[in-house]
Amino acid sequence: MANLKDIKRQIKSVKNTQKTTRAMKLVSTAKLKRTEELAKKSKVYAQKLTELIDDIACSIKKYKAGGIDSRYFESIKNPVIVDIVFVTADKGLCGGFNAQTIKRVKSLIADFKAKKVKVRLRGIGKKGVEYFRFNEIELHDSITDLSASPDYDRAAKFMDSVIEGFVNGETDSVIVVHNGYVNMITQEVKEAKVLPIDPEYLENKEQPSAMEQEPEDDEEMLNTLVYKYVRYSMYYALIDSLAAEHSARMQAMDAATNNAKEMVGKLSTKYNKARQESITTELIEIISGMEALK
């Protein structure tokens, strides 16, 4: 027969867990609303910046300006070295949020390895960094306290070495991978090649309306904008990832709360059944004792 005190202790423990998961869900919901708003604003800025890059690229193409570092727009069919920058969370308890990003990164590494392309892995986020280190996969660079609190200056500093490596010819391509926000119940792993800027879409793109004259200082303007474009792409990926992390954790804590509620119900049923058995046993013992006295 089940021990009533043990069952009662289990019920209390599960109820305490339920309170914790419910509180964590509320916290994640509040954080998600703030981060979602920031992500929307950041997305608008990122789109405008991309449009400006497009205009300058089209202007350079139109006037065929000399002295420009074409490596920014050079299409490399057979890259030798690729930088993969991934973003994961610093914390867990968010379902398969981190696992999905790690799975995509591992898939990319395997694909490049099959093509005999060397991968330099750069990680942002404690969970991803710890995973690859535990599995003895080399990290070229890493940072573990940025994804939980995105900061433009720190993101820019992290990406500057990536850009410089590309400009100096140390790597042929830069890919950013993160689990992004779609809506409150959906996250999607996103993969973006930020360098080189793919020139293919320029073939059918209309000539820029904002730049009707040939730029006077193409190289300096292009360098400035490309750095800003890549830096902000990284910053936006961090914000987008944080919003997705909060939505994933909100879902995970909601599921955990419901599971705890279900478990409390089952334990309560078990407790009541054990209590009834205990009462029945006591009654039988009393009746048996009375019969024995007759």
N, C-alpha and C positions, 0 to 999 in steps of 0.2 A: 504494500500500500504506500502511495506517495506521501512524503513528509509534508504536512501542511505548512510548516514554517519555511521550508525550502521553496515551496511554490509561491508563498506570499513574498518572500525575498526576491524571487525572480520577477514577479509582477512589478514590484517597486523599482527594481533595476531597469526594466524595460520602459516603464513610465518616465523615469528620469532621462533615459536615452531619447525618448519621444519628445520630451520638452526641449532637449538640446537640439535635435534635428529640426524641430519646428522653429526654434529661434534662429538657427543658421539659415533656414529657408527665408525667413523674413529679412534678415540682414542682406542676403544675396539679392533678394528682390529690390530692396532699396538701393543697393549699390548698382544693380543692373540699370535702373531707371536713369541714374546720373551718368553712368558710362555710355549708355545707349544714346543719350542726348549729345555727349561729347563726340561720339563716333559719327553721328550724323553731320555735325558741324565740320569735323575733320575730313570727312569724305568729300564734302563740297569743296574745301580748299585743295585737297589732293586732285580732284577732277580739274579744277581751274589751272593748277600747276601743270598737269599733264597736257592740257590744251595749249598752254604757253610753250611747252617743250615741243609739241607737235608743230606749232606755228614757226618756231625758230628752225626746226629741222627741215620743214618745207621751204623756208626762205633760203637756207643754205643750199638745199637741193636745186632750187629754182635758179639762183644766181651762181651756183657752183663756186662758192667762195673758197679761196685758197688758204692754206695755213691752218685749217681746222683739224683738230684731232679726230679723224673719222672713226677711230676705234670705238667711240661711243655708239656709233650706228653701224659698225661693221658686222655683217652676218657671217658667223663662223660655223661652217657646216660640220667640221670635225674638231671639236674642242679637245684639248689635251688635259687641261686642269679646270675644274669647276668649283666655285665656292657655294656651299649650301648653308644658308643662315636659317635656323629654325627657332620658333617661339613656342615654349610650353609654359605652364603655370609654375609658380613657386610652391604651391600647395596642392594637396590631393582632395579627396572627398568630392570629386566632380565627375563621377562616372567614368566613361571611356574617353573623356576630353583629351587628356594627354596621350593616351595610347593611340588614338587616331593619328595624331601628328607624328608620333614616333614611327608608326607603321608606314606612313607616306615617305618619311625620310629614309627609312631602311629600304623601301622599294626603289627610291631614286638612286641610292648608293649601289644597289644590286644592278640596276639598269646601266648605270655608268661604268661599273666594274666590268660588265659583260662587253661593253664597247671599248674596254681598256682605257677609260678616262679616269684620271686621278681626281678624287674628291677631297676638298678641304672643308671640314665640318666646323661650323661656328654656331654655338648654342646660346640661347637666351632662355632662362627659366630653370629653376632647381631640379624639377622632375625629369626633364629631358637630359640635362647635363649629367645627373646622377645615373640615369639609365645607361647612357653610352659609356660613361667611365666604368661602371660596374661590368659591362660587357667588353671592356678593354678595346673600345673603338676610339681612336685618337681624335681629340678635339683641338683644332688649330687655335681657337679662341673661345672664351665663354664668359658669361656674366649671370649671376643668380639672384639678383635683387632688383631687376628692372621691369619684369613682366607684371609684377604685382602693383607697381606704381610707375607707369610710363612717364618718362621725362624726355623732352625733345633734345635737350643739350647732351644728355648721356647717350641717347640713341644715336645722335649725330656723331659723337666721338667714337662710338663703337663701329659705325659704318664708314667713317673716314678711312680707316685702315683697309677696309674692304675695297673701297673705291680706288685708293692709291695702289693696291695690289693689282687691280684690273688695269689701271692706266699704265703702270710700269710693266705690264705684260706677264705678271706672275700667275694670273688666272685668265681664262678666256670667257667666263660667264659667271654671273652672280644670280642665284635663285633664292627667293625668300619663301619659306613654308610656315604657315600658321593655321590654326583652327579658328575660323572666323564666324562672326555672328550673322545669322540669317533672320531669325525672329526669336521670340521668347522660348520656343520649344525646339528650335532647330539650329544646329551648328554645322558648318561645312569646312572641310580642309581646303585651304587655298594655296595655290602654288603660282608664284609670279617671277618671271625673269626680268629683273630690274636693269641688268647690264649684260650685253649691249642692248640699247633700246632698239627694238625690232623695227627695221626700216621697211618691211614688207607692206605695212598698212599705208605707207606714204605714197605707194604707187597710184592709188585711186583717190587719194585725199585731195580736196580742193586746195588751191594755193591760199596762204594765210591772208585774212582780211586785215588783221591788226598790224601787219608788217609789209607795207607795199613798196618799201625801199630796201636796197641792200644794206644789211647791218654794217656799221663802220668798224666795230670791234667785235667780230664774230667769236673769236677764240675765248676772250675773257668772259663774254656774256654766256657762251655755251658752257664753259667750265663752271661758272657760278650757278647756273640753273641746273645743270646735271647733278652737281653736289647737293643742291637744295632738294631736287626731285628724289634722289635716292635716300637722302636723310629722312625726308618726310614720308616716303613710302614705308620706311622702317617704323617710324613713329606711328603712322596710321595702323600698320599691322599689329603693333603692340596694343593700341586702343581697341581695335577690332577683336583681338584675341582675348583681352580682358573682359569685354562685353560677353563674348561667347563663354568664357570661363564662368562668369556669374550666372548665366542662364543655365549652363550645364549643372552647376552646383545647386541651383534652385530646384531643378528637376530631380537631382539625386537625393537631396534632402526631403523633398516632397514624397518620393518613393520610400525613403527610409522611415519617414513619419507614418505613412500608411502601413508599412510592414510591421512597425512597432505596435500600431493600433490593432492589427490583425493578431499579432502574437499575444498581446494583452488579453484579447478575447478568448483565444485558445487556452491560455493559462488560467483565466478566470473559470472557464468551463471545467478544466482539469481540477482546479481548486474546489469548486462546488461539488464535483463528483466525488473527490477524495473525502470531502467533509461529510457528505451523505453516507459514504461507506463507513466512515468513522462512527457516525451517530448510530447507524444500523448495527454495527459491531457492538457498541456499548449497550444498545437495547437488548440485543440477543444475550449478552453476558448477564444483564440484570434479570431478564426473564428466566434464564437458565439457573441463576442463583436462587431465585424465588421458588422455582420448581423443585430445586434440590432441598429447600427447607420444609417442603410439604411432607 
